[in-house]
Amino acid sequence: MNASLSPSNSPRVRRRGSTRRPRAGSHLPPFTQESHDAALYAIRHYLKGRTSYDTFPVSFRLIVLDSKLEVKKALQCLLLNGVVSAPLWNSEKSCFAGMFTVSDIIHLIQYYYKCSSYDAAAADVETFRLESLRDIERTLGVDPPPLLREHPSASLYDASKRLIQTHARRLPLLDNDTETGHEVIVSILTQYRLLKFVSINCGKEIQQLHLPLRKLGIGTYVNPPSIPPNGEKPEDYNPFHPIATATMDTPVFDVVHMFSERGISAVPIVDSEGIVVNLYETVDVITLVRLGAYQSLDLTISEALNQRSPDFPGVVICTASDSLGTLMQLIKKRRVHRLVVVEGEEEERKGGKKGRLLGIITLSDVLRYLIGEVSIGESQPESAVHTALATPAPEPAPSEPAPEPAPEPDAPPPAEEIAKAPPTEDSPPPPTEETPEEKPAEGEAAPAPEPEG
């Protein structure tokens, strides 16, 4: 029998009325200043029981440059391996000879700009050797970088203090060959790797770091000087003091001078209203030097950005009200070396402008807060230890794990654009000229590519 259903003869389906169940109460402890301090102490306690060895990935390779290698070849090596620094090896003495970093390139540029010419630079860079970089520093009156080193078995807490005390972004890890007694470069411990190790292995404690970044004093914030009573601003008045900024019309070399003079690795680019529109980094200068485009330093930032690699990850931003825990979650998932703090909805309600530059946070700022002063954490009450360490400390996970846990649903990363993961780490092959990691890695590159600061 054929039958068709129509609105009039369709069978009615009775639906049971929905009953809303009461929402279960949260079992998470309330966020308080005490829980924040206890979590901070627990992280420091954890680092005291771990060594630099624990941060090594399961597999990695180390790029070491011979000090007699030409600068141009060294630059090509860094760019091809996606790193911005590498340890140097003195093959004549069979010993560690320091680090080759972006700062050396900045000094090289200033040397030729002040003491020579672009034509001479283009010619000399073909034969200029890494071992001569210290001569340039003496000519410019720049203090040579200290030959920092640490043993891989040293505690992460001590290694962190060493980074803080010396204002370094990376720490070479050296051991000695038991047969020859010669030094062996094992790896490079960077600020990023150390903080990522913390974020992976101290997840419970990270969730307790809920206080706002500005309240904790993490980062540098805009604090413009007062305007004279006559209302006239001096010529060098900087509305974003003490942060160095530039505009799209600023010459590249002026920004290079800021890098060298202030010891910074990035300058926010702002428009006429102070809105952050981009970021110019020391890494952007490397490409110009490697290509011999010294005349490009006279270009404006706007023109130079047009030559930037299309895979530039973008500017990572946050607001002053974002929490330290949120920032650490971001470090766990993305390669981040600095965050530009901008005015958000809270500042906008007070008359500010959304997106206007408010501050800048570097990994040095984050590490300095987590580790604190040398004496911090030593006199914590026993109750704080029990509160923070109620759960046994987890075994360390490799710093470059395969899958990583998804972000907390109610703690999204404070970023609009995130950096890609650059190359990995490096293990210590014998130093050679051919095998020589921050925005990319720092002197290290690992199997899974991971793309100053």
C-alpha positions in Angstrom: 0.0 0.0 0.0 1.4 3.3 -1.0 1.0 6.1 1.5 2.6 9.5 1.5 3.3 11.5 4.6 2.0 15.0 4.8 1.9 17.5 7.6 -1.7 16.4 8.3 -1.2 12.7 8.6 2.5 12.5 9.8 2.8 10.7 13.1 3.5 13.0 16.1 6.6 12.2 18.0 6.6 13.1 21.7 9.8 14.5 23.0 10.7 14.2 26.6 11.2 17.5 28.3 14.9 18.2 29.0 16.0 18.5 32.6 19.0 20.7 33.3 21.3 19.1 35.8 23.1 21.4 38.3 26.6 22.2 37.3 29.3 20.4 39.2 31.4 22.6 41.4 35.0 23.1 40.4 37.6 21.0 42.2 40.5 23.4 41.3 41.9 25.3 44.3 41.2 29.0 44.2 43.8 31.3 42.7 45.5 33.3 45.4 48.8 35.2 45.9 49.8 32.3 48.1 49.2 29.7 45.4 51.1 31.8 42.9 54.1 32.1 45.3 54.0 28.4 46.1 54.0 27.5 42.4 56.9 29.8 41.8 58.9 28.1 44.6 58.0 24.7 43.3 59.4 25.5 39.9 62.7 26.7 41.4 62.8 23.6 43.6 62.3 21.5 40.5 65.1 23.2 38.5 67.5 22.6 41.4 67.0 18.9 41.0 67.5 18.8 37.2 70.6 19.2 35.1 71.2 20.7 31.7 71.4 17.2 30.3 67.7 16.8 31.0 66.8 19.5 28.5 68.5 17.7 25.6 66.1 16.4 22.9 66.2 12.7 22.1 68.1 13.4 18.9 69.9 16.5 17.9 73.0 17.9 16.1 75.3 20.7 17.0 76.7 23.2 14.5 80.2 24.3 15.3 82.2 26.9 13.3 85.9 26.9 13.0 87.3 30.3 14.0 89.3 30.5 10.8 86.1 30.2 8.7 85.3 33.3 6.5 82.4 35.4 7.8 80.5 35.1 4.5 80.6 31.3 4.7 79.6 31.4 8.3 76.6 33.5 7.6 75.5 31.2 4.8 75.9 28.2 7.2 73.6 29.9 9.8 70.9 30.8 7.3 71.0 27.3 5.6 70.5 25.7 9.0 67.9 28.1 10.3 70.0 29.3 13.3 71.2 32.7 14.4 74.3 31.7 16.5 76.9 29.0 16.8 79.8 28.1 19.0 83.4 28.8 17.7 86.2 26.3 17.8 89.9 27.1 17.8 91.3 24.1 15.8 95.0 25.1 16.5 94.5 25.0 20.3 91.6 22.5 20.3 89.5 24.6 22.5 86.3 26.5 22.7 86.7 30.0 21.3 83.4 31.8 22.1 80.1 32.3 20.2 79.3 33.8 16.8 76.0 35.7 17.2 74.0 38.3 15.5 75.7 40.9 17.7 78.9 40.2 15.8 77.2 41.1 12.5 75.8 44.3 14.0 79.4 45.3 15.1 80.7 44.4 11.6 78.2 46.7 10.0 79.0 49.6 12.3 82.7 49.1 11.8 82.4 49.5 8.0 79.9 52.3 8.3 82.2 54.3 10.6 85.7 53.2 9.7 85.6 52.1 6.1 83.2 52.0 3.2 80.6 49.8 1.7 82.9 48.9 -1.2 85.6 47.8 1.2 83.1 45.8 3.2 81.9 43.9 0.1 85.5 43.1 -0.7 86.7 42.3 2.8 83.8 40.1 3.8 85.0 37.5 1.2 88.2 37.0 3.1 87.4 38.3 6.6 87.7 35.5 9.2 85.6 34.9 12.4 88.7 35.1 14.6 89.1 38.8 13.6 85.8 39.8 15.0 87.4 40.5 18.4 89.6 43.1 16.7 86.6 44.9 15.4 85.1 45.1 18.9 88.3 46.7 20.2 88.2 49.2 17.3 84.6 50.1 18.2 85.4 50.2 21.9 82.9 47.4 22.6 83.6 45.0 25.5 84.3 41.5 24.2 81.7 39.0 25.2 82.8 36.7 28.2 83.7 33.1 27.4 80.7 31.7 29.3 80.5 28.0 29.8 78.9 25.5 32.1 79.1 21.7 32.6 76.1 19.7 31.3 75.7 18.2 34.8 75.3 21.5 36.5 71.8 22.1 37.8 69.3 24.0 35.7 68.8 26.5 38.5 72.5 27.3 38.5 72.6 27.6 34.7 69.6 29.9 34.9 71.3 32.1 37.4 74.4 32.2 35.2 72.3 33.4 32.3 70.6 36.1 34.4 73.8 37.4 36.0 75.6 37.7 32.7 72.6 39.0 30.6 73.3 36.2 28.1 70.7 34.6 25.9 72.6 31.3 25.6 75.0 29.2 27.6 77.5 26.8 26.0 77.7 23.4 27.7 81.3 22.0 27.7 82.7 18.7 28.9 86.2 17.2 28.7 87.3 14.2 26.7 88.4 11.6 29.1 91.1 10.3 26.8 92.7 13.5 25.4 91.6 15.9 28.1 90.5 18.4 25.4 87.3 20.4 25.7 84.2 19.1 24.0 81.3 21.3 23.1 78.2 19.3 24.0 75.3 21.6 23.4 74.0 25.2 23.8 71.4 25.9 26.5 69.2 28.8 25.4 66.6 30.8 27.3 63.9 29.4 25.1 64.8 25.8 25.6 65.0 26.3 29.4 61.6 28.0 29.6 60.0 25.4 27.3 61.4 22.7 29.5 59.7 24.3 32.5 56.4 24.8 30.7 56.4 21.1 29.7 57.4 19.6 33.0 55.7 22.0 35.5 52.3 22.1 34.0 50.4 22.0 37.3 52.5 24.9 38.7 52.2 26.9 35.5 48.4 26.8 35.9 48.8 28.6 39.2 50.8 31.5 37.8 47.6 33.5 37.2 48.7 37.0 38.1 48.9 39.7 35.3 52.3 40.3 33.7 52.4 44.0 34.5 51.4 43.4 38.1 54.4 41.0 38.4 56.7 43.6 36.9 57.7 41.4 34.0 58.9 43.4 31.0 59.6 47.0 30.1 56.7 49.4 29.9 56.2 52.8 28.4 57.0 55.6 30.9 57.4 58.8 28.9 59.3 61.7 30.6 57.3 64.6 31.9 56.7 67.6 29.5 58.3 70.9 30.6 55.9 73.6 32.0 56.1 75.6 28.8 54.6 72.6 26.9 57.4 72.3 24.4 58.7 68.9 23.9 62.5 68.5 23.4 63.7 67.3 20.0 64.7 63.9 21.3 61.4 63.4 23.2 60.3 59.8 23.1 56.7 59.2 23.9 57.5 55.5 24.4 60.5 55.9 26.7 62.4 53.8 27.6 61.5 51.6 24.6 63.3 52.2 21.3 60.8 52.5 18.4 61.0 53.3 14.7 58.5 54.1 12.0 58.2 52.9 8.4 60.3 55.9 7.3 63.3 55.2 9.6 66.5 54.3 7.8 67.6 50.7 8.5 71.0 51.8 9.8 69.4 53.9 12.5 67.7 50.8 13.8 71.0 48.9 13.5 72.6 51.5 15.7 69.7 51.0 18.3 70.5 47.3 18.3 74.2 47.9 19.1 73.8 50.9 21.5 71.0 49.3 23.6 71.9 45.7 23.3 68.5 44.7 22.0 67.4 42.4 19.2 64.2 43.9 18.0 62.5 47.3 17.6 58.7 47.8 17.4 57.6 49.7 14.3 54.7 52.1 15.1 52.5 54.5 13.1 51.7 58.1 13.9 49.2 57.1 16.6 51.6 54.6 18.3 49.8 51.5 16.9 52.2 48.6 16.5 52.4 47.7 12.8 55.5 45.5 12.6 58.7 44.5 14.3 62.2 44.8 12.9 64.7 42.3 14.2 68.4 41.7 14.1 67.8 38.6 12.0 66.4 40.8 9.3 69.9 42.4 9.0 71.7 39.1 8.4 70.1 38.5 5.0 71.3 41.9 3.8 74.8 41.3 4.9 75.0 37.8 3.5 73.9 39.1 0.1 76.4 41.9 0.3 73.6 44.4 0.1 75.3 47.0 2.4 73.7 49.8 0.5 70.4 48.5 1.6 71.1 49.8 5.1 70.3 53.2 3.7 66.8 52.0 2.8 63.8 52.8 4.9 62.2 50.2 7.1 59.3 50.1 4.8 61.5 49.3 1.8 63.6 46.7 3.8 60.5 44.9 5.0 59.5 44.3 1.3 62.7 42.2 1.1 61.8 40.1 4.1 61.3 36.4 3.7 57.6 35.6 3.1 57.6 33.0 5.8 58.1 35.7 8.5 55.8 34.4 11.4 54.4 37.8 12.4 54.4 39.9 15.5 53.5 38.1 18.8 51.4 40.5 20.9 49.8 40.3 24.3 48.2 42.7 26.8 49.4 43.7 30.3 46.5 41.8 31.8 47.5 38.5 30.3 48.8 36.1 32.9 52.3 34.6 33.3 50.7 31.1 33.0 49.2 32.0 29.7 52.6 33.2 28.4 54.3 30.0 29.5 51.6 27.9 27.8 52.4 29.9 24.6 56.1 29.1 25.0 55.3 25.5 25.2 53.4 25.5 21.9 55.3 28.1 19.8 58.8 29.4 19.4 58.5 32.8 21.0 61.4 35.1 21.8 59.6 38.3 22.7 56.1 39.7 23.0 55.0 43.2 22.2 52.6 44.4 24.9 49.8 46.6 23.4 46.8 48.4 25.0 43.8 46.3 25.1 40.1 46.7 26.0 40.9 47.6 29.6 43.2 50.5 28.5 40.7 51.5 25.8 38.0 52.0 28.5 40.3 54.4 30.3 40.9 56.5 27.2 43.7 54.6 25.5 43.8 53.2 22.0 43.6 49.5 21.3 46.8 48.2 19.7 49.0 51.1 20.9 52.4 50.2 22.1 52.5 49.7 25.9 55.6 47.6 26.5 57.8 44.7 25.4 58.6 41.4 27.2 61.6 39.3 26.4 62.5 35.8 27.5 65.2 37.3 29.8 62.4 39.1 31.7 60.4 35.9 32.1 63.5 33.9 33.2 64.5 36.6 35.6 61.1 36.5 37.3 60.9 32.7 37.5 64.4 32.4 39.0 64.4 35.6 41.0 67.3 36.8 43.1 69.9 34.3 44.3 68.4 34.3 47.8 64.7 34.0 46.7 63.2 30.7 47.5 65.8 29.7 50.1 63.8 30.7 53.1 60.3 29.6 52.0 58.3 28.2 54.9 58.0 24.4 55.0 54.2 24.7 54.5 54.7 26.4 51.1 56.9 23.4 50.1 54.2 20.9 51.0 51.5 23.0 49.3 53.5 23.4 46.1 54.8 19.8 46.0 51.8 17.9 47.0 52.1 15.9 43.8 55.5 14.3 43.0 57.5 16.2 40.4 57.1 14.7 37.0 59.9 13.1 35.1 61.4 15.6 32.6 60.1 15.3 29.1 62.4 16.1 26.2 62.4 19.8 25.2 61.3 18.9 21.7 58.5 16.4 22.3 56.5 15.0 19.4 52.9 15.7 20.3 52.2 18.5 22.7 49.0 18.8 24.8 46.3 21.1 23.5 45.9 24.6 25.0 43.7 25.0 28.0 40.2 25.9 26.8 39.9 28.9 29.1 43.5 30.1 28.7 44.1 31.0 25.0 47.6 32.2 24.0 47.9 36.0 24.1 49.0 36.2 20.5 47.6 37.3 17.1 50.4 35.8 15.1 52.7 33.1 16.3 56.2 32.2 15.3 56.8 28.9 13.6 58.9 26.2 15.2 62.4 26.5 13.9 65.2 24.0 13.7 66.3 21.8 16.5 69.2 21.2 18.8 72.5 19.9 18.2 74.8 17.3 19.4 78.5 17.5 19.5 80.1 16.2 16.4 83.8 17.0 16.3 84.1 20.6 15.4 84.7 21.1 11.7 84.4 24.0 9.3 81.5 22.4 7.6 79.5 21.6 10.6 79.5 24.7 12.4 69.7 28.3 17.5 66.3 32.6 19.0 64.4 33.2 16.5 65.4 30.2 14.8 67.4 28.0 17.2 70.6 29.1 18.9 73.6 27.4 17.6 71.6 24.2 17.4 69.5 22.5 14.8 67.5 19.4 15.2 65.8 16.8 13.1 62.4 18.6 13.2 63.2 22.0 11.8 62.7 24.9 14.3 63.0 28.2 12.8 68.1 39.0 21.2 67.5 38.2 22.2 
